[in-house]
């Protein structure tokens, strides 16, 4: 009965019916029993809702009812793995003849990971060695085998050079693993030699330099580690990994501990997972990341990648859960919270939620520059302009000469919106002095001068420079149109503002400006249409009052619009 459904079965559940019950949809019942078809459809509906654990139960029941439908066992296994229940996925993994070749091989890898996680090294090694996996799973197979062998006590196999098939990147990862395995076995001199060899051939200098520096710190050679980090930063000045490693070493913080065998295996799986995601294979990439977290639940880089992948796929609630996993004290905590907050950016109604999360983050990481910047931005979005500027005061003092132009720009915007134009202008000029070609600063300062009737020609030249740098920015094109309007070039203003509304059709400030320009050239009916449009776009209270006044008696009766952030 289910054979016809095999072609449409897929882990993503696309095109299948959706249910709304919290515990998953009910399966249709025939003669007092749930039918395999009903169980299958209920499983797909649960999968659509992101309930992989519920889906796995339905698929497993369906497979028990119809043992000839191999794709059902595939589906049960995949659903459990998608849900992150690796233990159950290993139990449901199809054996040879029970599912597709791809699912059987992924099941073999999953069972090996489960064995490693449960300290069954011999079983894991036997699985990985007895039936070598084919592409694309072969890379994970080769990189996991040394860790499984070490867990089995087979150090000869663990330290043997793997067959990388000529893949330079796999060879580098394998050499890093060899160095860490030697350290795990307390063969420190040999591990040091392996690190030296790795750095001599590596392309990912930041990653491997950081790993070697941490190794040096663990073995009483912190001054050497600091020199290594500094040397690496000369080649890669903006490498955040090396920056953090150097700051930690200079502050006398202890280095990360050497990875356990499970943690090392998790590290080995991360690069293949990232490669699969980069190659647009998100399903398999996510499967790998779930395996990483089974081996090392605190591997927060995996949580970030899971969140990014789910967010890109529109699974916002699941992405938020992934971003919420890293805890205070983790090096990934602030980055995860930043991405969590970004998932609320699309709706102004979520601004208070963003602020609450930003306040929690800054409380948990009170000296972290990114956490403070996150808080300042959330305060500004929630119209706490003076408080936003005060947080930026603290951050700029904390960073001193390292404070970037963007912090002065952010504080300038906050001060402007707090009605402190002299302070705002000072900061905007400072930001422009530090980054003379930055289009956002050119635009904001130029627009501000134009809206105040100050240095109109110079201000217009600044905005023209900004438009040249970002020609597809509706906000910046709007500024150019508004400059023409203020200079009395109404026909030119209409042309630019019409283009700005094409680029940003739902921006109330741009529609308001276009209405003013239409009115100035005598196109009053069209002007009124634009102002009516403004009222439908959730304008600020001040802009709403201005537009309502213009609709009653023309553009000269209302108050001047507040300067919008560009």
C-alpha positions in Angstrom: 0.0 0.0 0.0 2.9 2.4 0.8 5.0 1.6 -2.2 3.5 4.5 -4.2 4.5 6.9 -1.5 8.2 5.9 -1.5 9.0 8.4 -4.3 7.7 11.3 -2.3 9.2 10.5 1.1 11.7 13.0 2.2 13.2 14.1 5.5 12.1 17.7 4.8 8.5 16.8 4.5 7.9 19.3 1.8 4.4 19.2 0.3 3.0 17.2 3.1 0.0 18.2 5.3 0.5 20.3 8.4 -1.1 19.7 11.8 -1.3 22.0 14.8 -1.5 19.8 17.9 1.4 20.3 20.3 1.9 16.5 20.6 1.8 16.0 16.9 -1.0 15.1 14.5 -3.2 12.1 15.1 -2.8 9.2 12.7 -5.9 7.9 11.0 -7.3 4.7 12.5 -8.5 1.7 10.5 -10.3 -1.2 12.2 -9.1 0.0 15.6 -5.4 0.3 14.4 -3.4 3.2 13.0 -2.7 2.4 9.4 0.9 2.6 8.0 -0.3 5.3 5.6 -1.8 7.3 8.4 1.3 7.0 10.5 3.5 8.0 7.6 1.3 11.1 6.9 1.2 12.0 10.6 5.0 11.7 10.7 5.4 14.0 7.8 3.1 16.6 9.3 5.0 16.5 12.6 8.3 16.9 10.7 6.8 20.0 8.9 6.2 21.4 12.4 9.8 20.8 13.4 8.9 18.0 15.8 11.4 15.5 14.7 11.1 13.4 17.8 7.3 13.0 17.3 7.9 12.3 13.6 10.4 9.6 14.3 7.9 7.8 16.5 5.3 7.8 13.8 7.7 6.7 11.1 9.0 3.9 13.4 5.5 2.7 14.1 4.7 2.7 10.4 7.9 0.7 9.6 6.8 -1.9 12.2 3.4 -2.1 10.5 4.9 -2.4 7.0 8.3 -4.0 7.2 8.6 -4.0 3.4 8.6 -0.2 3.1 12.3 0.4 3.6 11.9 4.2 3.2 9.9 4.3 6.4 12.8 3.2 8.5 15.0 5.7 6.6 12.4 8.4 7.5 12.3 7.4 11.2 16.1 7.4 11.4 16.4 10.8 9.6 13.7 12.4 11.8 15.4 11.3 15.0 18.8 12.6 13.7 17.2 15.9 12.6 15.7 16.3 16.1 19.2 15.8 17.6 18.3 12.5 19.3 21.4 10.6 18.2 20.9 7.8 20.6 17.5 7.0 19.2 18.8 7.6 15.6 21.4 5.0 16.2 18.8 2.5 17.3 16.6 3.3 14.2 19.5 3.3 11.7 18.7 1.0 8.8 20.9 -2.0 8.2 21.9 -3.2 4.8 18.8 -4.1 2.8 16.5 -2.1 5.1 16.9 1.3 3.5 18.6 3.3 0.9 22.4 3.0 0.5 22.9 6.6 1.7 20.8 6.1 4.8 22.6 2.8 5.6 26.0 4.5 5.4 24.8 7.5 7.4 23.4 5.1 10.0 26.7 3.3 10.2 28.4 6.7 10.9 25.7 7.5 13.5 26.1 4.2 15.3 29.9 4.7 15.4 29.5 8.2 16.9 27.0 6.8 19.5 29.5 4.1 20.4 32.3 6.7 20.8 30.0 8.9 23.0 29.3 5.9 25.2 33.0 4.9 25.5 32.6 1.8 23.3 35.7 2.5 21.3 36.2 -1.0 20.0 32.7 -1.1 18.6 33.2 2.3 17.0 36.5 1.3 15.4 35.0 -1.9 14.1 32.1 -0.1 12.4 34.4 2.5 10.8 37.1 0.1 9.7 35.0 -2.9 8.5 32.9 -1.1 5.9 34.7 2.1 4.7 32.1 4.7 3.7 31.8 6.3 0.3 31.7 9.9 -0.7 30.7 12.3 0.8 30.8 10.4 4.1 34.3 9.0 3.5 36.0 12.1 4.8 34.1 11.9 8.2 35.0 8.2 8.3 38.7 8.8 7.8 38.8 11.6 10.3 36.9 9.8 13.0 38.8 6.5 12.7 41.9 7.6 14.6 39.9 8.8 17.6 37.9 5.6 17.6 41.1 3.6 17.5 42.5 5.6 20.3 39.4 5.0 22.3 39.8 1.3 21.6 43.4 1.4 22.8 44.8 0.8 19.3 47.4 3.5 19.2 49.2 2.1 16.2 46.1 2.7 14.0 45.3 6.0 15.8 48.7 7.5 15.0 49.1 6.1 11.5 48.9 8.6 8.7 45.4 8.4 7.2 44.7 7.9 3.5 43.5 11.4 2.6 43.1 10.7 -1.1 45.4 13.7 -1.9 43.0 16.1 -0.2 45.2 18.9 1.2 42.6 20.2 3.7 41.8 16.7 5.0 45.6 16.1 5.4 45.9 19.2 7.5 43.0 18.3 9.8 44.4 14.8 10.1 47.8 16.2 11.2 46.1 18.5 13.8 44.3 15.4 15.1 47.6 13.5 15.2 49.2 16.3 17.3 46.3 16.3 19.7 46.3 12.5 20.0 50.0 12.5 20.7 49.4 15.0 23.5 46.6 12.8 24.8 49.1 10.0 25.0 51.6 12.3 26.8 54.1 12.2 23.9 54.7 15.9 24.2 57.8 16.2 22.0 56.3 14.2 19.2 53.1 16.4 19.5 55.2 19.5 19.2 56.9 18.2 16.1 53.5 17.4 14.6 52.3 21.0 15.2 55.5 22.4 13.6 54.9 20.3 10.5 51.2 21.4 10.4 52.1 25.1 10.6 54.7 24.6 7.8 52.1 23.3 5.4 48.8 24.8 6.6 46.5 27.2 4.8 44.3 27.9 7.8 47.0 29.6 9.8 44.7 31.2 12.4 43.0 28.0 13.4 46.2 26.0 13.6 48.3 28.7 15.2 45.7 29.1 17.9 45.7 25.3 18.5 49.5 25.2 18.8 49.6 28.3 21.1 47.1 26.7 23.4 49.2 23.5 23.4 52.3 25.6 24.3 50.4 27.2 27.2 49.3 23.9 28.6 52.9 22.8 28.8 54.3 25.9 30.5 55.4 27.8 27.5 53.1 30.8 27.7 55.8 33.4 26.5 56.3 31.3 23.4 52.5 31.1 22.8 52.3 34.9 23.1 55.0 35.3 20.5 53.3 32.8 18.3 49.9 34.7 18.5 51.6 38.0 17.8 53.4 36.6 14.8 50.1 35.1 13.5 48.4 38.5 13.9 51.1 40.2 11.8 50.0 38.0 8.9 46.2 38.2 9.8 45.6 41.4 11.8 41.9 41.0 11.9 41.8 37.3 12.9 39.4 37.3 15.9 40.5 33.8 17.0 44.1 34.9 17.4 43.1 38.2 19.0 41.1 36.4 21.7 43.9 33.9 22.2 46.5 36.6 22.6 44.4 38.6 25.0 43.7 35.6 27.1 47.3 34.6 27.3 48.5 38.1 28.1 45.9 38.3 30.9 47.3 35.1 32.4 44.1 33.1 31.8 44.5 29.3 31.7 44.3 27.8 28.2 41.6 25.4 27.1 42.2 21.9 28.3 43.4 19.3 25.9 40.4 17.7 24.2 39.2 14.3 25.4 38.9 11.6 22.9 35.2 12.4 22.4 35.9 16.1 22.1 38.7 15.5 19.6 36.3 13.3 17.5 33.8 16.2 17.6 36.4 18.6 16.4 37.3 16.3 13.6 33.7 16.3 12.4 33.3 20.1 12.4 35.2 20.9 9.2 33.3 18.3 7.1 30.1 19.7 8.5 31.1 23.3 7.6 32.2 22.1 4.1 28.8 20.5 3.5 27.0 23.6 4.5 29.2 25.7 2.2 28.5 23.3 -0.6 24.7 23.8 -0.1 24.1 20.5 1.4 22.3 21.7 4.6 20.5 18.5 5.5 23.7 16.4 5.7 25.6 19.3 7.2 23.0 19.5 10.0 23.2 15.7 10.5 26.9 16.0 11.0 26.4 18.9 13.5 24.0 16.8 15.5 26.7 14.1 15.7 29.3 16.7 16.8 27.0 17.7 19.7 26.5 14.1 20.7 30.2 13.8 21.2 30.6 17.3 22.7 27.4 18.9 23.8 29.2 22.2 24.7 30.8 22.6 21.2 29.2 26.0 20.7 30.5 26.5 17.2 28.2 23.7 16.2 25.2 25.4 17.8 26.0 28.6 15.9 26.2 26.7 12.6 22.9 24.9 13.4 21.3 28.3 14.2 22.6 29.9 11.0 21.4 27.0 8.8 18.0 26.8 10.4 17.5 30.5 10.2 18.5 30.6 6.5 15.9 27.8 5.9 13.1 29.8 7.6 13.0 27.7 10.8 13.2 30.7 13.1 12.0 29.1 16.3 14.4 26.2 16.0 17.2 28.6 15.1 16.5 30.6 18.2 16.7 27.5 20.3 20.1 26.7 18.9 21.4 30.3 19.4 20.1 30.1 23.0 22.3 27.0 23.8 25.7 28.7 24.4 25.9 29.9 28.0 27.7 32.8 29.7 31.4 32.2 29.9 31.5 30.5 26.5 33.6 32.2 23.8 30.6 31.9 21.5 28.1 33.3 24.0 27.9 36.9 22.7 28.0 35.9 19.1 25.1 33.5 19.7 23.1 36.2 21.5 23.8 38.7 18.7 22.4 36.3 16.1 19.5 35.4 18.4 18.6 39.1 18.7 18.9 39.5 14.9 16.1 37.0 14.5 13.7 39.6 15.9 14.8 42.4 13.6 12.0 42.0 11.1 9.2 43.3 13.3 9.2 46.6 15.2 6.9 44.9 17.7 9.8 42.7 18.8 12.0 45.6 19.7 11.3 45.2 23.5 12.2 41.5 23.2 15.5 42.5 21.6 16.2 45.0 24.4 15.5 42.4 27.1 17.9 39.9 25.4 20.5 42.6 25.0 20.3 43.6 28.6 20.7 40.0 29.7 23.7 39.6 27.5 25.4 42.7 28.8 24.7 41.6 32.3 26.3 38.3 31.7 29.3 39.8 29.8 29.6 43.3 31.2 33.0 44.1 29.7 32.6 42.5 26.3 32.6 45.2 23.6 30.2 43.3 21.4 27.8 42.9 24.2 27.9 46.6 25.0 27.5 47.5 21.4 24.5 45.2 21.2 22.9 46.8 24.2 23.5 50.3 22.8 21.8 49.4 19.5 18.8 47.8 21.3 18.4 50.9 23.5 18.4 53.1 20.4 15.8 51.0 18.6 13.6 51.3 21.7 14.0 55.1 21.7 16.2 55.1 24.8 18.5 57.5 23.0 20.3 59.0 26.0 20.9 55.6 27.6 22.2 54.3 24.3 24.7 57.2 24.2 25.8 56.5 27.8 26.6 52.9 27.0 28.6 54.0 24.0 30.4 56.5 26.3 31.5 53.6 28.5 32.5 51.5 25.5 34.5 54.2 23.8 36.4 55.0 27.0 37.1 51.2 27.5 38.5 50.7 24.0 40.4 54.0 23.9 42.4 54.3 20.7 41.0 51.0 19.5 37.4 52.5 19.3 36.2 52.3 15.7 34.5 54.9 13.6 31.3 52.9 13.8 31.0 53.5 17.6 31.3 57.3 17.1 28.7 57.0 14.3 26.4 55.1 16.6 26.8 57.6 19.4 26.3 60.4 17.0 23.0 59.0 15.8 21.8 58.4 19.4 22.7 61.9 20.5 21.0 63.4 17.4 17.8 61.5 18.3 18.2 62.7 21.9 18.1 66.3 20.6 21.8 66.9 21.3 22.8 68.0 17.8 26.1 69.7 18.8 27.3 66.4 20.4 25.9 64.4 17.5 27.7 66.6 14.9 31.0 66.3 16.8 30.8 62.5 16.8 29.7 62.3 13.2 32.6 64.5 12.1 34.9 62.3 14.2 33.6 59.1 12.5 34.0 60.8 9.1 37.6 61.8 9.9 38.4 58.2 10.8 36.6 56.7 7.7 36.3 59.5 5.1 34.7 57.2 2.4 32.1 55.5 4.7 28.8 56.0 2.8 26.6 55.7 5.9 28.4 58.5 7.7 28.6 60.7 4.6 24.9 60.2 4.2 23.8 60.8 7.8 25.9 63.9 8.3 25.1 65.3 4.8 21.4 64.7 5.3 21.4 66.3 8.7 23.0 69.4 7.4 20.6 69.6 4.5 17.5 69.1 6.7 18.8 72.0 8.9 19.7 74.2 5.9 23.4 74.1 6.6 26.2 73.9 4.0 23.7 72.6 1.4 26.2 72.4 -1.5 28.9 70.6 0.5 26.3 68.4 2.1 24.9 67.4 -1.3 28.4 66.6 -2.5 28.8 64.3 0.5 25.6 62.5 -0.3 26.5 62.2 -4.0 29.7 60.4 -2.9 27.6 58.1 -0.7 25.2 57.3 -3.6 28.2 56.5 -5.8 29.3 54.0 -3.1 25.8 52.5 -2.5 23.7 53.2 -5.5 21.0 50.7 -4.5 20.4 52.2 -1.1 16.9 53.7 -1.0 17.8 55.7 2.1 20.8 57.3 0.6 19.1 58.1 -2.7 16.3 59.6 -0.7 18.9 61.9 0.9 20.0 63.0 -2.5 16.4 63.7 -3.5 15.8 65.7 -0.3 19.0 67.7 -1.0 17.6 68.7 -4.4 14.3 69.6 -2.7 16.0 71.8 -0.2 18.0 73.5 -3.0 14.8 74.2 -4.9 15.6 71.7 -7.6 12.1 70.2 -7.5 12.1 68.3 -10.8 15.4 66.6 -9.9 14.0 65.9 -6.4 11.0 64.1 -7.9 13.3 62.0 -10.1 15.5 60.9 -7.2 12.7 60.4 -4.7 10.7 58.3 -7.2 13.8 56.1 -7.5 14.2 55.9 -3.7 10.6 54.7 -3.3 11.2 52.0 -5.9 14.2 50.8 -3.8 12.4 51.2 -0.5 8.7 51.2 -1.2 7.6 50.7 2.5 9.7 53.5 4.1 7.3 56.2 5.5 10.0 58.9 5.5 10.8 58.4 1.8 7.1 58.4 0.8 6.7 61.6 2.8 9.5 63.3 1.0 8.1 62.3 -2.4 4.8 63.7 -1.4 6.5 67.1 -0.6 8.3 67.0 -4.0 5.1 66.2 -5.9 3.4 69.1 -4.2 6.2 71.5 -5.1 5.9 70.7 -8.8 2.1 71.0 -8.8 1.2 67.2 -8.7 -1.0 67.7 -5.7 -3.2 64.6 -6.2 -0.1 62.4 -6.3 1.3 64.2 -3.3 -1.8 63.4 -1.2 -1.7 59.8 -2.4 1.9 59.5 -1.0 1.0 61.1 2.3 -2.0 58.7 2.6 0.5 55.9 1.9 2.7 57.2 4.8 -0.2 56.7 7.2 -0.4 53.0 6.2 3.3 52.3 6.9 3.4 52.7 10.7 5.1 56.1 10.8 6.4 57.6 14.1 3.9 59.6 16.1 5.7 62.8 15.1 5.6 62.0 11.4 2.0 60.9 11.6 1.0 64.3 13.0 3.0 66.1 10.4 1.4 64.2 7.5 -2.1 64.5 8.9 -1.6 68.3 9.1 -0.4 68.4 5.5 -3.4 66.4 4.3 -5.6 69.0 5.8 -3.9 72.2 4.7 -0.8 71.6 2.6 2.9 71.0 3.4 3.6 74.4 5.0 1.3 73.9 8.0 2.9 70.9 9.7 6.0 70.7 11.9 9.3 69.8 10.3 9.9 66.1 10.1 12.4 64.6 12.5 15.6 63.4 10.9 15.4 59.8 10.1 18.4 57.6 10.5 19.9 56.6 7.2 
